[in-house]
Amino acid sequence: MALKYIDPDTQGIHPYREVMTDDQWDRMDRIIIEKSDEEASLEELEAYHDYCFDCIALTLQTTWSVLTLQ
């Protein structure tokens, strides 16, 4: 498998995150945090999971990412 470079701002996130509205994000908060009975699609759940992972990784990252050329 060859190394593949991506643009993290466009390819490093779940594609559905870019099209979800504020109302959909609020609904996902209610479903996940408040355990609401509302329904969510698998795409919405995956996008929300991707967003939560990014938030946690950002909080726990202790150093800036650095590329060392030798």
PyMOL Python script that loads the backbone (N, CA, C, O; Angstrom):
from pymol import cmd

cmd.read_pdbstr("""\
ATOM      1  N   MET A   1       0.846  -1.172   0.000  1.00  0.00           N
ATOM      2  CA  MET A   1       0.000   0.000   0.000  1.00  0.00           C
ATOM      3  C   MET A   1       0.892   1.236   0.000  1.00  0.00           C
ATOM      4  O   MET A   1       1.782   1.364   0.841  1.00  0.00           O
ATOM      5  N   ALA A   2       0.659   2.124  -0.922  1.00  0.00           N
ATOM      6  CA  ALA A   2       1.486   3.322  -1.068  1.00  0.00           C
ATOM      7  C   ALA A   2       1.005   4.426  -0.119  1.00  0.00           C
ATOM      8  O   ALA A   2      -0.172   4.497   0.233  1.00  0.00           O
ATOM      9  N   LEU A   3       1.929   5.263   0.273  1.00  0.00           N
ATOM     10  CA  LEU A   3       1.620   6.408   1.110  1.00  0.00           C
ATOM     11  C   LEU A   3       0.747   7.381   0.335  1.00  0.00           C
ATOM     12  O   LEU A   3       1.027   7.680  -0.826  1.00  0.00           O
ATOM     13  N   LYS A   4      -0.301   7.874   0.964  1.00  0.00           N
ATOM     14  CA  LYS A   4      -1.207   8.794   0.298  1.00  0.00           C
ATOM     15  C   LYS A   4      -1.315  10.066   1.133  1.00  0.00           C
ATOM     16  O   LYS A   4      -1.600  10.006   2.329  1.00  0.00           O
ATOM     17  N   TYR A   5      -1.090  11.202   0.509  1.00  0.00           N
ATOM     18  CA  TYR A   5      -1.210  12.480   1.182  1.00  0.00           C
ATOM     19  C   TYR A   5      -2.609  13.041   0.958  1.00  0.00           C
ATOM     20  O   TYR A   5      -3.154  12.959  -0.143  1.00  0.00           O
ATOM     21  N   ILE A   6      -3.183  13.611   2.014  1.00  0.00           N
ATOM     22  CA  ILE A   6      -4.515  14.198   1.914  1.00  0.00           C
ATOM     23  C   ILE A   6      -4.490  15.617   2.451  1.00  0.00           C
ATOM     24  O   ILE A   6      -3.577  16.002   3.182  1.00  0.00           O
ATOM     25  N   ASP A   7      -5.496  16.387   2.083  1.00  0.00           N
ATOM     26  CA  ASP A   7      -5.699  17.705   2.659  1.00  0.00           C
ATOM     27  C   ASP A   7      -6.583  17.517   3.888  1.00  0.00           C
ATOM     28  O   ASP A   7      -7.761  17.190   3.738  1.00  0.00           O
ATOM     29  N   PRO A   8      -6.057  17.711   5.098  1.00  0.00           N
ATOM     30  CA  PRO A   8      -6.841  17.421   6.299  1.00  0.00           C
ATOM     31  C   PRO A   8      -8.077  18.304   6.463  1.00  0.00           C
ATOM     32  O   PRO A   8      -9.013  17.924   7.167  1.00  0.00           O
ATOM     33  N   ASP A   9      -8.095  19.466   5.831  1.00  0.00           N
ATOM     34  CA  ASP A   9      -9.254  20.347   5.956  1.00  0.00           C
ATOM     35  C   ASP A   9     -10.432  19.894   5.108  1.00  0.00           C
ATOM     36  O   ASP A   9     -11.579  20.211   5.422  1.00  0.00           O
ATOM     37  N   THR A  10     -10.163  19.156   4.041  1.00  0.00           N
ATOM     38  CA  THR A  10     -11.260  18.729   3.178  1.00  0.00           C
ATOM     39  C   THR A  10     -11.424  17.215   3.129  1.00  0.00           C
ATOM     40  O   THR A  10     -12.549  16.724   3.030  1.00  0.00           O
ATOM     41  N   GLN A  11     -10.340  16.478   3.195  1.00  0.00           N
ATOM     42  CA  GLN A  11     -10.417  15.029   3.085  1.00  0.00           C
ATOM     43  C   GLN A  11     -10.264  14.320   4.426  1.00  0.00           C
ATOM     44  O   GLN A  11     -10.501  13.115   4.518  1.00  0.00           O
ATOM     45  N   GLY A  12      -9.879  15.038   5.444  1.00  0.00           N
ATOM     46  CA  GLY A  12      -9.635  14.413   6.742  1.00  0.00           C
ATOM     47  C   GLY A  12     -10.839  14.396   7.651  1.00  0.00           C
ATOM     48  O   GLY A  12     -10.725  14.023   8.818  1.00  0.00           O
ATOM     49  N   ILE A  13     -11.997  14.794   7.141  1.00  0.00           N
ATOM     50  CA  ILE A  13     -13.215  14.792   7.945  1.00  0.00           C
ATOM     51  C   ILE A  13     -14.297  14.003   7.230  1.00  0.00           C
ATOM     52  O   ILE A  13     -14.218  13.770   6.023  1.00  0.00           O
ATOM     53  N   HIS A  14     -15.301  13.597   7.978  1.00  0.00           N
ATOM     54  CA  HIS A  14     -16.425  12.887   7.391  1.00  0.00           C
ATOM     55  C   HIS A  14     -17.165  13.851   6.458  1.00  0.00           C
ATOM     56  O   HIS A  14     -17.465  14.974   6.861  1.00  0.00           O
ATOM     57  N   PRO A  15     -17.464  13.441   5.226  1.00  0.00           N
ATOM     58  CA  PRO A  15     -18.072  14.365   4.256  1.00  0.00           C
ATOM     59  C   PRO A  15     -19.431  14.920   4.698  1.00  0.00           C
ATOM     60  O   PRO A  15     -19.812  16.017   4.290  1.00  0.00           O
ATOM     61  N   TYR A  16     -20.144  14.187   5.508  1.00  0.00           N
ATOM     62  CA  TYR A  16     -21.474  14.654   5.928  1.00  0.00           C
ATOM     63  C   TYR A  16     -21.382  15.815   6.921  1.00  0.00           C
ATOM     64  O   TYR A  16     -22.356  16.544   7.106  1.00  0.00           O
ATOM     65  N   ARG A  17     -20.222  15.993   7.560  1.00  0.00           N
ATOM     66  CA  ARG A  17     -20.050  17.117   8.491  1.00  0.00           C
ATOM     67  C   ARG A  17     -20.204  18.454   7.796  1.00  0.00           C
ATOM     68  O   ARG A  17     -20.639  19.428   8.410  1.00  0.00           O
ATOM     69  N   GLU A  18     -19.852  18.509   6.522  1.00  0.00           N
ATOM     70  CA  GLU A  18     -19.917  19.769   5.789  1.00  0.00           C
ATOM     71  C   GLU A  18     -21.337  20.156   5.396  1.00  0.00           C
ATOM     72  O   GLU A  18     -21.600  21.332   5.142  1.00  0.00           O
ATOM     73  N   VAL A  19     -22.252  19.205   5.339  1.00  0.00           N
ATOM     74  CA  VAL A  19     -23.611  19.510   4.893  1.00  0.00           C
ATOM     75  C   VAL A  19     -24.632  19.529   6.030  1.00  0.00           C
ATOM     76  O   VAL A  19     -25.778  19.924   5.815  1.00  0.00           O
ATOM     77  N   MET A  20     -24.243  19.116   7.220  1.00  0.00           N
ATOM     78  CA  MET A  20     -25.183  19.133   8.335  1.00  0.00           C
ATOM     79  C   MET A  20     -25.467  20.567   8.762  1.00  0.00           C
ATOM     80  O   MET A  20     -24.561  21.397   8.831  1.00  0.00           O
ATOM     81  N   THR A  21     -26.734  20.846   9.046  1.00  0.00           N
ATOM     82  CA  THR A  21     -27.142  22.180   9.483  1.00  0.00           C
ATOM     83  C   THR A  21     -26.993  22.295  11.000  1.00  0.00           C
ATOM     84  O   THR A  21     -26.770  21.303  11.693  1.00  0.00           O
ATOM     85  N   ASP A  22     -27.120  23.522  11.498  1.00  0.00           N
ATOM     86  CA  ASP A  22     -27.051  23.743  12.943  1.00  0.00           C
ATOM     87  C   ASP A  22     -28.165  22.994  13.665  1.00  0.00           C
ATOM     88  O   ASP A  22     -27.960  22.482  14.766  1.00  0.00           O
ATOM     89  N   ASP A  23     -29.340  22.931  13.050  1.00  0.00           N
ATOM     90  CA  ASP A  23     -30.451  22.188  13.657  1.00  0.00           C
ATOM     91  C   ASP A  23     -30.136  20.704  13.767  1.00  0.00           C
ATOM     92  O   ASP A  23     -30.492  20.061  14.755  1.00  0.00           O
ATOM     93  N   GLN A  24     -29.466  20.158  12.753  1.00  0.00           N
ATOM     94  CA  GLN A  24     -29.090  18.748  12.806  1.00  0.00           C
ATOM     95  C   GLN A  24     -28.043  18.503  13.889  1.00  0.00           C
ATOM     96  O   GLN A  24     -28.105  17.487  14.582  1.00  0.00           O
ATOM     97  N   TRP A  25     -27.082  19.414  14.047  1.00  0.00           N
ATOM     98  CA  TRP A  25     -26.079  19.270  15.111  1.00  0.00           C
ATOM     99  C   TRP A  25     -26.744  19.343  16.480  1.00  0.00           C
ATOM    100  O   TRP A  25     -26.404  18.575  17.380  1.00  0.00           O
ATOM    101  N   ASP A  26     -27.697  20.273  16.640  1.00  0.00           N
ATOM    102  CA  ASP A  26     -28.423  20.378  17.910  1.00  0.00           C
ATOM    103  C   ASP A  26     -29.214  19.107  18.198  1.00  0.00           C
ATOM    104  O   ASP A  26     -29.254  18.634  19.334  1.00  0.00           O
ATOM    105  N   ARG A  27     -29.845  18.558  17.159  1.00  0.00           N
ATOM    106  CA  ARG A  27     -30.596  17.308  17.327  1.00  0.00           C
ATOM    107  C   ARG A  27     -29.677  16.166  17.728  1.00  0.00           C
ATOM    108  O   ARG A  27     -30.034  15.347  18.574  1.00  0.00           O
ATOM    109  N   MET A  28     -28.482  16.107  17.117  1.00  0.00           N
ATOM    110  CA  MET A  28     -27.518  15.062  17.471  1.00  0.00           C
ATOM    111  C   MET A  28     -27.058  15.220  18.920  1.00  0.00           C
ATOM    112  O   MET A  28     -26.869  14.226  19.621  1.00  0.00           O
ATOM    113  N   ASP A  29     -26.877  16.467  19.376  1.00  0.00           N
ATOM    114  CA  ASP A  29     -26.543  16.698  20.785  1.00  0.00           C
ATOM    115  C   ASP A  29     -27.639  16.138  21.691  1.00  0.00           C
ATOM    116  O   ASP A  29     -27.358  15.488  22.698  1.00  0.00           O
ATOM    117  N   ARG A  30     -28.890  16.400  21.315  1.00  0.00           N
ATOM    118  CA  ARG A  30     -29.997  15.880  22.127  1.00  0.00           C
ATOM    119  C   ARG A  30     -30.006  14.357  22.133  1.00  0.00           C
ATOM    120  O   ARG A  30     -30.243  13.743  23.174  1.00  0.00           O
ATOM    121  N   ILE A  31     -29.750  13.745  20.988  1.00  0.00           N
ATOM    122  CA  ILE A  31     -29.780  12.285  20.897  1.00  0.00           C
ATOM    123  C   ILE A  31     -28.653  11.660  21.705  1.00  0.00           C
ATOM    124  O   ILE A  31     -28.880  10.709  22.452  1.00  0.00           O
ATOM    125  N   ILE A  32     -27.442  12.184  21.564  1.00  0.00           N
ATOM    126  CA  ILE A  32     -26.278  11.586  22.220  1.00  0.00           C
ATOM    127  C   ILE A  32     -26.175  11.997  23.686  1.00  0.00           C
ATOM    128  O   ILE A  32     -26.020  11.144  24.560  1.00  0.00           O
ATOM    129  N   ILE A  33     -26.257  13.274  23.954  1.00  0.00           N
ATOM    130  CA  ILE A  33     -26.020  13.767  25.320  1.00  0.00           C
ATOM    131  C   ILE A  33     -27.248  13.598  26.207  1.00  0.00           C
ATOM    132  O   ILE A  33     -27.147  13.122  27.338  1.00  0.00           O
ATOM    133  N   GLU A  34     -28.398  13.987  25.689  1.00  0.00           N
ATOM    134  CA  GLU A  34     -29.620  13.946  26.500  1.00  0.00           C
ATOM    135  C   GLU A  34     -30.399  12.646  26.336  1.00  0.00           C
ATOM    136  O   GLU A  34     -31.436  12.456  26.972  1.00  0.00           O
ATOM    137  N   LYS A  35     -29.896  11.738  25.473  1.00  0.00           N
ATOM    138  CA  LYS A  35     -30.529  10.445  25.221  1.00  0.00           C
ATOM    139  C   LYS A  35     -31.987  10.587  24.777  1.00  0.00           C
ATOM    140  O   LYS A  35     -32.882   9.925  25.301  1.00  0.00           O
ATOM    141  N   SER A  36     -32.196  11.457  23.810  1.00  0.00           N
ATOM    142  CA  SER A  36     -33.522  11.707  23.250  1.00  0.00           C
ATOM    143  C   SER A  36     -34.000  10.497  22.439  1.00  0.00           C
ATOM    144  O   SER A  36     -33.195   9.664  22.024  1.00  0.00           O
ATOM    145  N   ASP A  37     -35.306  10.410  22.219  1.00  0.00           N
ATOM    146  CA  ASP A  37     -35.910   9.316  21.444  1.00  0.00           C
ATOM    147  C   ASP A  37     -35.885   9.580  19.942  1.00  0.00           C
ATOM    148  O   ASP A  37     -36.334   8.741  19.161  1.00  0.00           O
ATOM    149  N   GLU A  38     -35.366  10.733  19.528  1.00  0.00           N
ATOM    150  CA  GLU A  38     -35.360  11.079  18.110  1.00  0.00           C
ATOM    151  C   GLU A  38     -34.490  10.098  17.329  1.00  0.00           C
ATOM    152  O   GLU A  38     -33.571   9.487  17.876  1.00  0.00           O
ATOM    153  N   GLU A  39     -34.797   9.961  16.049  1.00  0.00           N
ATOM    154  CA  GLU A  39     -34.035   9.049  15.202  1.00  0.00           C
ATOM    155  C   GLU A  39     -32.891   9.783  14.519  1.00  0.00           C
ATOM    156  O   GLU A  39     -32.972  10.984  14.261  1.00  0.00           O
ATOM    157  N   ALA A  40     -31.823   9.045  14.229  1.00  0.00           N
ATOM    158  CA  ALA A  40     -30.679   9.599  13.507  1.00  0.00           C
ATOM    159  C   ALA A  40     -30.214   8.574  12.487  1.00  0.00           C
ATOM    160  O   ALA A  40     -30.286   7.367  12.718  1.00  0.00           O
ATOM    161  N   SER A  41     -29.738   9.074  11.360  1.00  0.00           N
ATOM    162  CA  SER A  41     -29.226   8.164  10.333  1.00  0.00           C
ATOM    163  C   SER A  41     -27.807   7.730  10.703  1.00  0.00           C
ATOM    164  O   SER A  41     -27.153   8.342  11.547  1.00  0.00           O
ATOM    165  N   LEU A  42     -27.361   6.685  10.066  1.00  0.00           N
ATOM    166  CA  LEU A  42     -26.006   6.201  10.293  1.00  0.00           C
ATOM    167  C   LEU A  42     -24.981   7.259   9.871  1.00  0.00           C
ATOM    168  O   LEU A  42     -23.952   7.426  10.525  1.00  0.00           O
ATOM    169  N   GLU A  43     -25.265   7.970   8.781  1.00  0.00           N
ATOM    170  CA  GLU A  43     -24.364   9.034   8.318  1.00  0.00           C
ATOM    171  C   GLU A  43     -24.233  10.132   9.371  1.00  0.00           C
ATOM    172  O   GLU A  43     -23.132  10.622   9.621  1.00  0.00           O
ATOM    173  N   GLU A  44     -25.343  10.519   9.987  1.00  0.00           N
ATOM    174  CA  GLU A  44     -25.307  11.557  11.016  1.00  0.00           C
ATOM    175  C   GLU A  44     -24.512  11.088  12.226  1.00  0.00           C
ATOM    176  O   GLU A  44     -23.726  11.846  12.793  1.00  0.00           O
ATOM    177  N   LEU A  45     -24.720   9.834  12.618  1.00  0.00           N
ATOM    178  CA  LEU A  45     -23.987   9.302  13.763  1.00  0.00           C
ATOM    179  C   LEU A  45     -22.487   9.227  13.485  1.00  0.00           C
ATOM    180  O   LEU A  45     -21.677   9.539  14.359  1.00  0.00           O
ATOM    181  N   GLU A  46     -22.118   8.820  12.284  1.00  0.00           N
ATOM    182  CA  GLU A  46     -20.702   8.746  11.922  1.00  0.00           C
ATOM    183  C   GLU A  46     -20.071  10.136  11.873  1.00  0.00           C
ATOM    184  O   GLU A  46     -18.939  10.316  12.323  1.00  0.00           O
ATOM    185  N   ALA A  47     -20.791  11.118  11.332  1.00  0.00           N
ATOM    186  CA  ALA A  47     -20.281  12.488  11.277  1.00  0.00           C
ATOM    187  C   ALA A  47     -20.122  13.057  12.683  1.00  0.00           C
ATOM    188  O   ALA A  47     -19.138  13.737  12.971  1.00  0.00           O
ATOM    189  N   TYR A  48     -21.085  12.780  13.556  1.00  0.00           N
ATOM    190  CA  TYR A  48     -21.012  13.255  14.940  1.00  0.00           C
ATOM    191  C   TYR A  48     -19.845  12.585  15.667  1.00  0.00           C
ATOM    192  O   TYR A  48     -19.125  13.237  16.424  1.00  0.00           O
ATOM    193  N   HIS A  49     -19.661  11.295  15.439  1.00  0.00           N
ATOM    194  CA  HIS A  49     -18.546  10.564  16.027  1.00  0.00           C
ATOM    195  C   HIS A  49     -17.213  11.151  15.557  1.00  0.00           C
ATOM    196  O   HIS A  49     -16.289  11.318  16.353  1.00  0.00           O
ATOM    197  N   ASP A  50     -17.119  11.456  14.285  1.00  0.00           N
ATOM    198  CA  ASP A  50     -15.909  12.047  13.719  1.00  0.00           C
ATOM    199  C   ASP A  50     -15.618  13.405  14.364  1.00  0.00           C
ATOM    200  O   ASP A  50     -14.470  13.708  14.690  1.00  0.00           O
ATOM    201  N   TYR A  51     -16.657  14.214  14.546  1.00  0.00           N
ATOM    202  CA  TYR A  51     -16.504  15.518  15.184  1.00  0.00           C
ATOM    203  C   TYR A  51     -16.045  15.362  16.638  1.00  0.00           C
ATOM    204  O   TYR A  51     -15.143  16.070  17.084  1.00  0.00           O
ATOM    205  N   CYS A  52     -16.662  14.442  17.369  1.00  0.00           N
ATOM    206  CA  CYS A  52     -16.284  14.211  18.775  1.00  0.00           C
ATOM    207  C   CYS A  52     -14.840  13.730  18.869  1.00  0.00           C
ATOM    208  O   CYS A  52     -14.102  14.168  19.752  1.00  0.00           O
ATOM    209  N   PHE A  53     -14.427  12.840  17.977  1.00  0.00           N
ATOM    210  CA  PHE A  53     -13.055  12.356  17.978  1.00  0.00           C
ATOM    211  C   PHE A  53     -12.083  13.519  17.772  1.00  0.00           C
ATOM    212  O   PHE A  53     -11.069  13.614  18.463  1.00  0.00           O
ATOM    213  N   ASP A  54     -12.395  14.408  16.816  1.00  0.00           N
ATOM    214  CA  ASP A  54     -11.529  15.561  16.572  1.00  0.00           C
ATOM    215  C   ASP A  54     -11.447  16.471  17.789  1.00  0.00           C
ATOM    216  O   ASP A  54     -10.372  16.981  18.106  1.00  0.00           O
ATOM    217  N   CYS A  55     -12.560  16.680  18.473  1.00  0.00           N
ATOM    218  CA  CYS A  55     -12.562  17.524  19.680  1.00  0.00           C
ATOM    219  C   CYS A  55     -11.710  16.908  20.783  1.00  0.00           C
ATOM    220  O   CYS A  55     -10.936  17.610  21.434  1.00  0.00           O
ATOM    221  N   ILE A  56     -11.844  15.616  20.996  1.00  0.00           N
ATOM    222  CA  ILE A  56     -11.066  14.933  22.030  1.00  0.00           C
ATOM    223  C   ILE A  56      -9.584  14.936  21.680  1.00  0.00           C
ATOM    224  O   ILE A  56      -8.746  15.203  22.540  1.00  0.00           O
ATOM    225  N   ALA A  57      -9.255  14.642  20.428  1.00  0.00           N
ATOM    226  CA  ALA A  57      -7.853  14.628  20.001  1.00  0.00           C
ATOM    227  C   ALA A  57      -7.228  16.014  20.153  1.00  0.00           C
ATOM    228  O   ALA A  57      -6.072  16.132  20.561  1.00  0.00           O
ATOM    229  N   LEU A  58      -7.983  17.059  19.828  1.00  0.00           N
ATOM    230  CA  LEU A  58      -7.479  18.422  19.962  1.00  0.00           C
ATOM    231  C   LEU A  58      -7.203  18.758  21.423  1.00  0.00           C
ATOM    232  O   LEU A  58      -6.214  19.424  21.731  1.00  0.00           O
ATOM    233  N   THR A  59      -8.062  18.308  22.313  1.00  0.00           N
ATOM    234  CA  THR A  59      -7.897  18.596  23.733  1.00  0.00           C
ATOM    235  C   THR A  59      -6.725  17.829  24.336  1.00  0.00           C
ATOM    236  O   THR A  59      -6.006  18.362  25.182  1.00  0.00           O
ATOM    237  N   LEU A  60      -6.528  16.590  23.911  1.00  0.00           N
ATOM    238  CA  LEU A  60      -5.502  15.743  24.511  1.00  0.00           C
ATOM    239  C   LEU A  60      -4.128  15.862  23.862  1.00  0.00           C
ATOM    240  O   LEU A  60      -3.136  15.391  24.419  1.00  0.00           O
ATOM    241  N   GLN A  61      -4.063  16.486  22.691  1.00  0.00           N
ATOM    242  CA  GLN A  61      -2.777  16.621  22.016  1.00  0.00           C
ATOM    243  C   GLN A  61      -1.878  17.537  22.833  1.00  0.00           C
ATOM    244  O   GLN A  61      -2.260  18.658  23.168  1.00  0.00           O
ATOM    245  N   THR A  62      -0.700  17.061  23.146  1.00  0.00           N
ATOM    246  CA  THR A  62       0.196  17.820  24.027  1.00  0.00           C
ATOM    247  C   THR A  62       1.285  18.562  23.271  1.00  0.00           C
ATOM    248  O   THR A  62       1.907  19.468  23.827  1.00  0.00           O
ATOM    249  N   THR A  63       1.530  18.203  22.029  1.00  0.00           N
ATOM    250  CA  THR A  63       2.561  18.883  21.245  1.00  0.00           C
ATOM    251  C   THR A  63       2.030  19.185  19.860  1.00  0.00           C
ATOM    252  O   THR A  63       1.088  18.546  19.391  1.00  0.00           O
ATOM    253  N   TRP A  64       2.636  20.158  19.209  1.00  0.00           N
ATOM    254  CA  TRP A  64       2.285  20.470  17.827  1.00  0.00           C
ATOM    255  C   TRP A  64       2.873  19.377  16.930  1.00  0.00           C
ATOM    256  O   TRP A  64       3.957  18.857  17.197  1.00  0.00           O
ATOM    257  N   SER A  65       2.169  19.050  15.905  1.00  0.00           N
ATOM    258  CA  SER A  65       2.690  18.071  14.945  1.00  0.00           C
ATOM    259  C   SER A  65       3.858  18.692  14.184  1.00  0.00           C
ATOM    260  O   SER A  65       3.766  19.822  13.704  1.00  0.00           O
ATOM    261  N   VAL A  66       4.934  17.961  14.081  1.00  0.00           N
ATOM    262  CA  VAL A  66       6.138  18.476  13.435  1.00  0.00           C
ATOM    263  C   VAL A  66       6.645  17.449  12.428  1.00  0.00           C
ATOM    264  O   VAL A  66       6.680  16.250  12.708  1.00  0.00           O
ATOM    265  N   LEU A  67       7.032  17.931  11.266  1.00  0.00           N
ATOM    266  CA  LEU A  67       7.635  17.071  10.251  1.00  0.00           C
ATOM    267  C   LEU A  67       9.132  17.369  10.222  1.00  0.00           C
ATOM    268  O   LEU A  67       9.533  18.511   9.997  1.00  0.00           O
ATOM    269  N   THR A  68       9.953  16.355  10.447  1.00  0.00           N
ATOM    270  CA  THR A  68      11.407  16.521  10.458  1.00  0.00           C
ATOM    271  C   THR A  68      11.963  15.984   9.158  1.00  0.00           C
ATOM    272  O   THR A  68      11.776  14.814   8.827  1.00  0.00           O
ATOM    273  N   LEU A  69      12.652  16.846   8.418  1.00  0.00           N
ATOM    274  CA  LEU A  69      13.301  16.423   7.182  1.00  0.00           C
ATOM    275  C   LEU A  69      14.766  16.161   7.461  1.00  0.00           C
ATOM    276  O   LEU A  69      15.435  16.971   8.103  1.00  0.00           O
ATOM    277  N   GLN A  70      15.264  15.042   6.985  1.00  0.00           N
ATOM    278  CA  GLN A  70      16.670  14.700   7.237  1.00  0.00           C
ATOM    279  C   GLN A  70      17.408  14.567   5.932  1.00  0.00           C
ATOM    280  O   GLN A  70      18.606  14.282   5.926  1.00  0.00           O
TER     281      GLN A  70
END
""", "prot")
cmd.dss("prot")
cmd.show_as("cartoon", "prot")
cmd.util.cbc("prot")
cmd.orient("prot")
